[in-house]
Amino acid sequence: MIIQSIYSPRLELQKRTAIKALKTLHKFPENLNFRGNLKKLFFEVSQQAIRFRREVTLAQLAAHRIDVKTFI
């Protein structure tokens, strides 16, 4: 009998963050209180992966029509 290990990003995130209520991957940033424009700025979310951006450029802020003063 061969048992195959299937990699699940959702389960991996649950293990590392201890957030058990994670049902779908795209909800992960919301569980961390990233909503709306903040979510769009700092996360790229798909069915298979999440990309977190540590740094945001002024161009990205301008593209989302967010004033820098809202973060200061």
PyMOL Python script that loads the backbone (N, CA, C, O; Angstrom):
from pymol import cmd

cmd.read_pdbstr("""\
ATOM      1  N   MET A   1       0.841  -1.177   0.000  1.00  0.00           N
ATOM      2  CA  MET A   1       0.000   0.000   0.000  1.00  0.00           C
ATOM      3  C   MET A   1       0.890   1.245   0.000  1.00  0.00           C
ATOM      4  O   MET A   1       1.773   1.381   0.847  1.00  0.00           O
ATOM      5  N   ILE A   2       0.661   2.131  -0.928  1.00  0.00           N
ATOM      6  CA  ILE A   2       1.436   3.367  -1.047  1.00  0.00           C
ATOM      7  C   ILE A   2       0.568   4.526  -0.589  1.00  0.00           C
ATOM      8  O   ILE A   2      -0.556   4.707  -1.058  1.00  0.00           O
ATOM      9  N   ILE A   3       1.110   5.304   0.333  1.00  0.00           N
ATOM     10  CA  ILE A   3       0.408   6.490   0.807  1.00  0.00           C
ATOM     11  C   ILE A   3       1.117   7.706   0.248  1.00  0.00           C
ATOM     12  O   ILE A   3       2.314   7.896   0.465  1.00  0.00           O
ATOM     13  N   GLN A   4       0.379   8.523  -0.468  1.00  0.00           N
ATOM     14  CA  GLN A   4       0.964   9.717  -1.048  1.00  0.00           C
ATOM     15  C   GLN A   4       0.645  10.922  -0.177  1.00  0.00           C
ATOM     16  O   GLN A   4      -0.453  11.051   0.364  1.00  0.00           O
ATOM     17  N   SER A   5       1.613  11.781  -0.059  1.00  0.00           N
ATOM     18  CA  SER A   5       1.420  13.020   0.684  1.00  0.00           C
ATOM     19  C   SER A   5       1.009  14.111  -0.300  1.00  0.00           C
ATOM     20  O   SER A   5       1.690  14.345  -1.298  1.00  0.00           O
ATOM     21  N   ILE A   6      -0.084  14.759  -0.018  1.00  0.00           N
ATOM     22  CA  ILE A   6      -0.566  15.840  -0.865  1.00  0.00           C
ATOM     23  C   ILE A   6      -0.333  17.150  -0.136  1.00  0.00           C
ATOM     24  O   ILE A   6      -0.803  17.337   0.986  1.00  0.00           O
ATOM     25  N   TYR A   7       0.392  18.053  -0.775  1.00  0.00           N
ATOM     26  CA  TYR A   7       0.680  19.349  -0.175  1.00  0.00           C
ATOM     27  C   TYR A   7      -0.551  20.237  -0.236  1.00  0.00           C
ATOM     28  O   TYR A   7      -1.138  20.424  -1.301  1.00  0.00           O
ATOM     29  N   SER A   8      -0.930  20.771   0.881  1.00  0.00           N
ATOM     30  CA  SER A   8      -2.073  21.663   0.954  1.00  0.00           C
ATOM     31  C   SER A   8      -1.630  22.984   1.559  1.00  0.00           C
ATOM     32  O   SER A   8      -1.279  23.026   2.738  1.00  0.00           O
ATOM     33  N   PRO A   9      -1.636  24.076   0.778  1.00  0.00           N
ATOM     34  CA  PRO A   9      -1.233  25.370   1.333  1.00  0.00           C
ATOM     35  C   PRO A   9      -2.115  25.785   2.504  1.00  0.00           C
ATOM     36  O   PRO A   9      -1.637  26.395   3.462  1.00  0.00           O
ATOM     37  N   ARG A  10      -3.392  25.458   2.428  1.00  0.00           N
ATOM     38  CA  ARG A  10      -4.318  25.822   3.496  1.00  0.00           C
ATOM     39  C   ARG A  10      -3.933  25.136   4.804  1.00  0.00           C
ATOM     40  O   ARG A  10      -3.888  25.782   5.851  1.00  0.00           O
ATOM     41  N   LEU A  11      -3.658  23.848   4.752  1.00  0.00           N
ATOM     42  CA  LEU A  11      -3.269  23.122   5.961  1.00  0.00           C
ATOM     43  C   LEU A  11      -1.919  23.582   6.486  1.00  0.00           C
ATOM     44  O   LEU A  11      -1.711  23.655   7.697  1.00  0.00           O
ATOM     45  N   GLU A  12      -1.014  23.890   5.588  1.00  0.00           N
ATOM     46  CA  GLU A  12       0.302  24.393   6.000  1.00  0.00           C
ATOM     47  C   GLU A  12       0.168  25.722   6.741  1.00  0.00           C
ATOM     48  O   GLU A  12       0.816  25.931   7.767  1.00  0.00           O
ATOM     49  N   LEU A  13      -0.672  26.621   6.225  1.00  0.00           N
ATOM     50  CA  LEU A  13      -0.902  27.897   6.894  1.00  0.00           C
ATOM     51  C   LEU A  13      -1.576  27.702   8.249  1.00  0.00           C
ATOM     52  O   LEU A  13      -1.259  28.406   9.209  1.00  0.00           O
ATOM     53  N   GLN A  14      -2.492  26.763   8.330  1.00  0.00           N
ATOM     54  CA  GLN A  14      -3.142  26.487   9.614  1.00  0.00           C
ATOM     55  C   GLN A  14      -2.133  26.013  10.647  1.00  0.00           C
ATOM     56  O   GLN A  14      -2.184  26.428  11.806  1.00  0.00           O
ATOM     57  N   LYS A  15      -1.225  25.156  10.238  1.00  0.00           N
ATOM     58  CA  LYS A  15      -0.195  24.658  11.165  1.00  0.00           C
ATOM     59  C   LYS A  15       0.717  25.778  11.643  1.00  0.00           C
ATOM     60  O   LYS A  15       1.018  25.881  12.832  1.00  0.00           O
ATOM     61  N   ARG A  16       1.153  26.612  10.710  1.00  0.00           N
ATOM     62  CA  ARG A  16       2.126  27.658  11.050  1.00  0.00           C
ATOM     63  C   ARG A  16       1.526  28.833  11.821  1.00  0.00           C
ATOM     64  O   ARG A  16       2.224  29.466  12.613  1.00  0.00           O
ATOM     65  N   THR A  17       0.257  29.131  11.605  1.00  0.00           N
ATOM     66  CA  THR A  17      -0.345  30.302  12.235  1.00  0.00           C
ATOM     67  C   THR A  17      -1.296  29.970  13.367  1.00  0.00           C
ATOM     68  O   THR A  17      -1.678  30.860  14.127  1.00  0.00           O
ATOM     69  N   ALA A  18      -1.681  28.731  13.497  1.00  0.00           N
ATOM     70  CA  ALA A  18      -2.635  28.281  14.511  1.00  0.00           C
ATOM     71  C   ALA A  18      -4.013  28.917  14.331  1.00  0.00           C
ATOM     72  O   ALA A  18      -4.785  28.990  15.288  1.00  0.00           O
ATOM     73  N   ILE A  19      -4.333  29.375  13.126  1.00  0.00           N
ATOM     74  CA  ILE A  19      -5.673  29.885  12.829  1.00  0.00           C
ATOM     75  C   ILE A  19      -6.477  28.713  12.286  1.00  0.00           C
ATOM     76  O   ILE A  19      -6.266  28.271  11.157  1.00  0.00           O
ATOM     77  N   LYS A  20      -7.396  28.218  13.097  1.00  0.00           N
ATOM     78  CA  LYS A  20      -8.152  27.019  12.732  1.00  0.00           C
ATOM     79  C   LYS A  20      -9.381  27.313  11.878  1.00  0.00           C
ATOM     80  O   LYS A  20      -9.891  26.414  11.209  1.00  0.00           O
ATOM     81  N   ALA A  21      -9.860  28.537  11.887  1.00  0.00           N
ATOM     82  CA  ALA A  21     -11.082  28.881  11.170  1.00  0.00           C
ATOM     83  C   ALA A  21     -10.865  29.112   9.686  1.00  0.00           C
ATOM     84  O   ALA A  21     -11.781  29.540   8.984  1.00  0.00           O
ATOM     85  N   LEU A  22      -9.679  28.839   9.208  1.00  0.00           N
ATOM     86  CA  LEU A  22      -9.356  29.077   7.806  1.00  0.00           C
ATOM     87  C   LEU A  22     -10.048  28.038   6.934  1.00  0.00           C
ATOM     88  O   LEU A  22      -9.669  26.867   6.937  1.00  0.00           O
ATOM     89  N   LYS A  23     -11.064  28.467   6.189  1.00  0.00           N
ATOM     90  CA  LYS A  23     -11.801  27.553   5.329  1.00  0.00           C
ATOM     91  C   LYS A  23     -11.293  27.590   3.901  1.00  0.00           C
ATOM     92  O   LYS A  23     -11.170  26.558   3.241  1.00  0.00           O
ATOM     93  N   THR A  24     -11.003  28.783   3.441  1.00  0.00           N
ATOM     94  CA  THR A  24     -10.474  28.920   2.099  1.00  0.00           C
ATOM     95  C   THR A  24      -9.260  29.832   2.139  1.00  0.00           C
ATOM     96  O   THR A  24      -9.144  30.700   3.004  1.00  0.00           O
ATOM     97  N   LEU A  25      -8.381  29.627   1.213  1.00  0.00           N
ATOM     98  CA  LEU A  25      -7.111  30.350   1.189  1.00  0.00           C
ATOM     99  C   LEU A  25      -7.301  31.853   1.029  1.00  0.00           C
ATOM    100  O   LEU A  25      -6.562  32.636   1.626  1.00  0.00           O
ATOM    101  N   HIS A  26      -8.276  32.261   0.237  1.00  0.00           N
ATOM    102  CA  HIS A  26      -8.453  33.694   0.002  1.00  0.00           C
ATOM    103  C   HIS A  26      -8.942  34.446   1.239  1.00  0.00           C
ATOM    104  O   HIS A  26      -8.882  35.676   1.267  1.00  0.00           O
ATOM    105  N   LYS A  27      -9.420  33.744   2.252  1.00  0.00           N
ATOM    106  CA  LYS A  27      -9.867  34.384   3.492  1.00  0.00           C
ATOM    107  C   LYS A  27      -8.732  34.606   4.485  1.00  0.00           C
ATOM    108  O   LYS A  27      -8.915  35.302   5.483  1.00  0.00           O
ATOM    109  N   PHE A  28      -7.581  34.034   4.230  1.00  0.00           N
ATOM    110  CA  PHE A  28      -6.458  34.128   5.169  1.00  0.00           C
ATOM    111  C   PHE A  28      -6.082  35.570   5.507  1.00  0.00           C
ATOM    112  O   PHE A  28      -5.943  35.879   6.690  1.00  0.00           O
ATOM    113  N   PRO A  29      -5.909  36.469   4.535  1.00  0.00           N
ATOM    114  CA  PRO A  29      -5.583  37.864   4.892  1.00  0.00           C
ATOM    115  C   PRO A  29      -6.672  38.519   5.746  1.00  0.00           C
ATOM    116  O   PRO A  29      -6.365  39.309   6.639  1.00  0.00           O
ATOM    117  N   GLU A  30      -7.931  38.198   5.479  1.00  0.00           N
ATOM    118  CA  GLU A  30      -9.022  38.762   6.270  1.00  0.00           C
ATOM    119  C   GLU A  30      -8.971  38.271   7.711  1.00  0.00           C
ATOM    120  O   GLU A  30      -9.296  39.017   8.635  1.00  0.00           O
ATOM    121  N   ASN A  31      -8.569  37.030   7.905  1.00  0.00           N
ATOM    122  CA  ASN A  31      -8.416  36.505   9.266  1.00  0.00           C
ATOM    123  C   ASN A  31      -7.310  37.229  10.020  1.00  0.00           C
ATOM    124  O   ASN A  31      -7.296  37.230  11.251  1.00  0.00           O
ATOM    125  N   LEU A  32      -6.389  37.841   9.297  1.00  0.00           N
ATOM    126  CA  LEU A  32      -5.317  38.630   9.905  1.00  0.00           C
ATOM    127  C   LEU A  32      -5.666  40.119   9.927  1.00  0.00           C
ATOM    128  O   LEU A  32      -4.801  40.959  10.173  1.00  0.00           O
ATOM    129  N   ASN A  33      -6.934  40.442   9.670  1.00  0.00           N
ATOM    130  CA  ASN A  33      -7.457  41.817   9.665  1.00  0.00           C
ATOM    131  C   ASN A  33      -6.921  42.686   8.534  1.00  0.00           C
ATOM    132  O   ASN A  33      -6.848  43.907   8.678  1.00  0.00           O
ATOM    133  N   PHE A  34      -6.550  42.083   7.419  1.00  0.00           N
ATOM    134  CA  PHE A  34      -6.226  42.830   6.203  1.00  0.00           C
ATOM    135  C   PHE A  34      -7.483  42.816   5.351  1.00  0.00           C
ATOM    136  O   PHE A  34      -7.888  41.770   4.845  1.00  0.00           O
ATOM    137  N   ARG A  35      -8.094  43.977   5.197  1.00  0.00           N
ATOM    138  CA  ARG A  35      -9.334  44.062   4.433  1.00  0.00           C
ATOM    139  C   ARG A  35      -9.242  45.202   3.421  1.00  0.00           C
ATOM    140  O   ARG A  35      -8.419  46.109   3.554  1.00  0.00           O
ATOM    141  N   GLY A  36     -10.091  45.136   2.423  1.00  0.00           N
ATOM    142  CA  GLY A  36     -10.188  46.205   1.439  1.00  0.00           C
ATOM    143  C   GLY A  36      -8.884  46.484   0.725  1.00  0.00           C
ATOM    144  O   GLY A  36      -8.225  45.578   0.216  1.00  0.00           O
ATOM    145  N   ASN A  37      -8.520  47.771   0.697  1.00  0.00           N
ATOM    146  CA  ASN A  37      -7.316  48.180  -0.027  1.00  0.00           C
ATOM    147  C   ASN A  37      -6.044  47.631   0.594  1.00  0.00           C
ATOM    148  O   ASN A  37      -5.088  47.343  -0.125  1.00  0.00           O
ATOM    149  N   LEU A  38      -6.009  47.479   1.914  1.00  0.00           N
ATOM    150  CA  LEU A  38      -4.818  46.900   2.542  1.00  0.00           C
ATOM    151  C   LEU A  38      -4.585  45.473   2.052  1.00  0.00           C
ATOM    152  O   LEU A  38      -3.448  45.071   1.801  1.00  0.00           O
ATOM    153  N   LYS A  39      -5.650  44.727   1.922  1.00  0.00           N
ATOM    154  CA  LYS A  39      -5.540  43.359   1.412  1.00  0.00           C
ATOM    155  C   LYS A  39      -5.006  43.366  -0.021  1.00  0.00           C
ATOM    156  O   LYS A  39      -4.137  42.568  -0.371  1.00  0.00           O
ATOM    157  N   LYS A  40      -5.533  44.274  -0.845  1.00  0.00           N
ATOM    158  CA  LYS A  40      -5.088  44.361  -2.236  1.00  0.00           C
ATOM    159  C   LYS A  40      -3.624  44.784  -2.335  1.00  0.00           C
ATOM    160  O   LYS A  40      -2.893  44.314  -3.207  1.00  0.00           O
ATOM    161  N   LEU A  41      -3.204  45.672  -1.438  1.00  0.00           N
ATOM    162  CA  LEU A  41      -1.823  46.147  -1.473  1.00  0.00           C
ATOM    163  C   LEU A  41      -0.828  45.078  -1.049  1.00  0.00           C
ATOM    164  O   LEU A  41       0.191  44.881  -1.712  1.00  0.00           O
ATOM    165  N   PHE A  42      -1.107  44.397   0.032  1.00  0.00           N
ATOM    166  CA  PHE A  42      -0.112  43.512   0.626  1.00  0.00           C
ATOM    167  C   PHE A  42      -0.225  42.044   0.218  1.00  0.00           C
ATOM    168  O   PHE A  42       0.716  41.281   0.437  1.00  0.00           O
ATOM    169  N   PHE A  43      -1.341  41.631  -0.364  1.00  0.00           N
ATOM    170  CA  PHE A  43      -1.523  40.222  -0.704  1.00  0.00           C
ATOM    171  C   PHE A  43      -1.964  40.029  -2.138  1.00  0.00           C
ATOM    172  O   PHE A  43      -2.773  40.797  -2.658  1.00  0.00           O
ATOM    173  N   GLU A  44      -1.426  38.996  -2.780  1.00  0.00           N
ATOM    174  CA  GLU A  44      -1.935  38.469  -4.041  1.00  0.00           C
ATOM    175  C   GLU A  44      -2.423  37.070  -3.714  1.00  0.00           C
ATOM    176  O   GLU A  44      -1.640  36.220  -3.289  1.00  0.00           O
ATOM    177  N   VAL A  45      -3.706  36.827  -3.908  1.00  0.00           N
ATOM    178  CA  VAL A  45      -4.299  35.565  -3.489  1.00  0.00           C
ATOM    179  C   VAL A  45      -4.867  34.827  -4.688  1.00  0.00           C
ATOM    180  O   VAL A  45      -5.543  35.419  -5.530  1.00  0.00           O
ATOM    181  N   SER A  46      -4.587  33.522  -4.762  1.00  0.00           N
ATOM    182  CA  SER A  46      -5.188  32.672  -5.780  1.00  0.00           C
ATOM    183  C   SER A  46      -5.668  31.394  -5.098  1.00  0.00           C
ATOM    184  O   SER A  46      -5.537  31.253  -3.882  1.00  0.00           O
ATOM    185  N   GLN A  47      -6.213  30.476  -5.862  1.00  0.00           N
ATOM    186  CA  GLN A  47      -6.675  29.210  -5.296  1.00  0.00           C
ATOM    187  C   GLN A  47      -5.528  28.365  -4.752  1.00  0.00           C
ATOM    188  O   GLN A  47      -5.723  27.573  -3.830  1.00  0.00           O
ATOM    189  N   GLN A  48      -4.331  28.528  -5.320  1.00  0.00           N
ATOM    190  CA  GLN A  48      -3.207  27.681  -4.960  1.00  0.00           C
ATOM    191  C   GLN A  48      -2.141  28.347  -4.105  1.00  0.00           C
ATOM    192  O   GLN A  48      -1.297  27.657  -3.531  1.00  0.00           O
ATOM    193  N   ALA A  49      -2.159  29.676  -4.006  1.00  0.00           N
ATOM    194  CA  ALA A  49      -1.056  30.339  -3.316  1.00  0.00           C
ATOM    195  C   ALA A  49      -1.453  31.714  -2.798  1.00  0.00           C
ATOM    196  O   ALA A  49      -2.428  32.325  -3.235  1.00  0.00           O
ATOM    197  N   ILE A  50      -0.652  32.167  -1.848  1.00  0.00           N
ATOM    198  CA  ILE A  50      -0.763  33.530  -1.335  1.00  0.00           C
ATOM    199  C   ILE A  50       0.620  34.149  -1.420  1.00  0.00           C
ATOM    200  O   ILE A  50       1.613  33.527  -1.042  1.00  0.00           O
ATOM    201  N   ARG A  51       0.681  35.368  -1.915  1.00  0.00           N
ATOM    202  CA  ARG A  51       1.951  36.104  -1.958  1.00  0.00           C
ATOM    203  C   ARG A  51       1.793  37.329  -1.078  1.00  0.00           C
ATOM    204  O   ARG A  51       0.874  38.125  -1.269  1.00  0.00           O
ATOM    205  N   PHE A  52       2.681  37.480  -0.122  1.00  0.00           N
ATOM    206  CA  PHE A  52       2.672  38.629   0.766  1.00  0.00           C
ATOM    207  C   PHE A  52       3.782  39.574   0.349  1.00  0.00           C
ATOM    208  O   PHE A  52       4.931  39.165   0.183  1.00  0.00           O
ATOM    209  N   ARG A  53       3.425  40.859   0.178  1.00  0.00           N
ATOM    210  CA  ARG A  53       4.424  41.878  -0.155  1.00  0.00           C
ATOM    211  C   ARG A  53       4.803  42.607   1.123  1.00  0.00           C
ATOM    212  O   ARG A  53       3.951  43.221   1.765  1.00  0.00           O
ATOM    213  N   ARG A  54       6.072  42.542   1.494  1.00  0.00           N
ATOM    214  CA  ARG A  54       6.553  43.229   2.692  1.00  0.00           C
ATOM    215  C   ARG A  54       6.594  44.735   2.504  1.00  0.00           C
ATOM    216  O   ARG A  54       6.343  45.496   3.439  1.00  0.00           O
ATOM    217  N   GLU A  55       6.908  45.151   1.308  1.00  0.00           N
ATOM    218  CA  GLU A  55       7.048  46.575   1.024  1.00  0.00           C
ATOM    219  C   GLU A  55       6.079  46.979  -0.076  1.00  0.00           C
ATOM    220  O   GLU A  55       5.830  46.236  -1.025  1.00  0.00           O
ATOM    221  N   VAL A  56       5.546  48.173   0.084  1.00  0.00           N
ATOM    222  CA  VAL A  56       4.622  48.705  -0.907  1.00  0.00           C
ATOM    223  C   VAL A  56       5.210  50.009  -1.434  1.00  0.00           C
ATOM    224  O   VAL A  56       5.666  50.850  -0.660  1.00  0.00           O
ATOM    225  N   THR A  57       5.196  50.169  -2.736  1.00  0.00           N
ATOM    226  CA  THR A  57       5.767  51.369  -3.348  1.00  0.00           C
ATOM    227  C   THR A  57       4.716  52.480  -3.436  1.00  0.00           C
ATOM    228  O   THR A  57       3.516  52.237  -3.305  1.00  0.00           O
ATOM    229  N   LEU A  58       5.192  53.678  -3.657  1.00  0.00           N
ATOM    230  CA  LEU A  58       4.276  54.809  -3.858  1.00  0.00           C
ATOM    231  C   LEU A  58       3.424  54.597  -5.103  1.00  0.00           C
ATOM    232  O   LEU A  58       2.264  55.007  -5.143  1.00  0.00           O
ATOM    233  N   ALA A  59       3.992  53.963  -6.109  1.00  0.00           N
ATOM    234  CA  ALA A  59       3.241  53.678  -7.336  1.00  0.00           C
ATOM    235  C   ALA A  59       2.073  52.728  -7.055  1.00  0.00           C
ATOM    236  O   ALA A  59       0.987  52.894  -7.610  1.00  0.00           O
ATOM    237  N   GLN A  60       2.299  51.737  -6.195  1.00  0.00           N
ATOM    238  CA  GLN A  60       1.214  50.817  -5.837  1.00  0.00           C
ATOM    239  C   GLN A  60       0.123  51.544  -5.052  1.00  0.00           C
ATOM    240  O   GLN A  60      -1.066  51.303  -5.259  1.00  0.00           O
ATOM    241  N   LEU A  61       0.538  52.435  -4.152  1.00  0.00           N
ATOM    242  CA  LEU A  61      -0.445  53.238  -3.420  1.00  0.00           C
ATOM    243  C   LEU A  61      -1.265  54.087  -4.384  1.00  0.00           C
ATOM    244  O   LEU A  61      -2.487  54.164  -4.262  1.00  0.00           O
ATOM    245  N   ALA A  62      -0.599  54.718  -5.333  1.00  0.00           N
ATOM    246  CA  ALA A  62      -1.287  55.552  -6.308  1.00  0.00           C
ATOM    247  C   ALA A  62      -2.235  54.722  -7.177  1.00  0.00           C
ATOM    248  O   ALA A  62      -3.332  55.176  -7.503  1.00  0.00           O
ATOM    249  N   ALA A  63      -1.822  53.525  -7.549  1.00  0.00           N
ATOM    250  CA  ALA A  63      -2.658  52.665  -8.379  1.00  0.00           C
ATOM    251  C   ALA A  63      -3.959  52.290  -7.669  1.00  0.00           C
ATOM    252  O   ALA A  63      -4.995  52.118  -8.312  1.00  0.00           O
ATOM    253  N   HIS A  64      -3.901  52.166  -6.354  1.00  0.00           N
ATOM    254  CA  HIS A  64      -5.091  51.835  -5.569  1.00  0.00           C
ATOM    255  C   HIS A  64      -5.784  53.075  -5.013  1.00  0.00           C
ATOM    256  O   HIS A  64      -6.740  52.978  -4.244  1.00  0.00           O
ATOM    257  N   ARG A  65      -5.278  54.249  -5.419  1.00  0.00           N
ATOM    258  CA  ARG A  65      -5.837  55.538  -4.984  1.00  0.00           C
ATOM    259  C   ARG A  65      -5.868  55.668  -3.462  1.00  0.00           C
ATOM    260  O   ARG A  65      -6.876  56.067  -2.878  1.00  0.00           O
ATOM    261  N   ILE A  66      -4.748  55.324  -2.838  1.00  0.00           N
ATOM    262  CA  ILE A  66      -4.628  55.421  -1.391  1.00  0.00           C
ATOM    263  C   ILE A  66      -3.626  56.527  -1.063  1.00  0.00           C
ATOM    264  O   ILE A  66      -2.518  56.560  -1.597  1.00  0.00           O
ATOM    265  N   ASP A  67      -4.033  57.419  -0.187  1.00  0.00           N
ATOM    266  CA  ASP A  67      -3.170  58.522   0.237  1.00  0.00           C
ATOM    267  C   ASP A  67      -2.175  58.014   1.279  1.00  0.00           C
ATOM    268  O   ASP A  67      -2.550  57.277   2.191  1.00  0.00           O
ATOM    269  N   VAL A  68      -0.930  58.401   1.145  1.00  0.00           N
ATOM    270  CA  VAL A  68       0.125  57.970   2.071  1.00  0.00           C
ATOM    271  C   VAL A  68      -0.206  58.400   3.495  1.00  0.00           C
ATOM    272  O   VAL A  68       0.160  57.715   4.450  1.00  0.00           O
ATOM    273  N   LYS A  69      -0.886  59.513   3.644  1.00  0.00           N
ATOM    274  CA  LYS A  69      -1.211  60.037   4.969  1.00  0.00           C
ATOM    275  C   LYS A  69      -2.113  59.115   5.773  1.00  0.00           C
ATOM    276  O   LYS A  69      -2.174  59.238   6.996  1.00  0.00           O
ATOM    277  N   THR A  70      -2.816  58.191   5.118  1.00  0.00           N
ATOM    278  CA  THR A  70      -3.663  57.267   5.862  1.00  0.00           C
ATOM    279  C   THR A  70      -2.861  56.261   6.665  1.00  0.00           C
ATOM    280  O   THR A  70      -3.390  55.636   7.584  1.00  0.00           O
ATOM    281  N   PHE A  71      -1.588  56.098   6.327  1.00  0.00           N
ATOM    282  CA  PHE A  71      -0.733  55.148   7.030  1.00  0.00           C
ATOM    283  C   PHE A  71       0.171  55.812   8.071  1.00  0.00           C
ATOM    284  O   PHE A  71       0.824  55.129   8.860  1.00  0.00           O
ATOM    285  N   ILE A  72       0.203  57.135   8.066  1.00  0.00           N
ATOM    286  CA  ILE A  72       1.094  57.851   8.997  1.00  0.00           C
ATOM    287  C   ILE A  72       0.321  58.304  10.214  1.00  0.00           C
ATOM    288  O   ILE A  72       0.892  58.923  11.113  1.00  0.00           O
TER     289      ILE A  72
END
""", "prot")
cmd.dss("prot")
cmd.show_as("cartoon", "prot")
cmd.util.cbc("prot")
cmd.orient("prot")
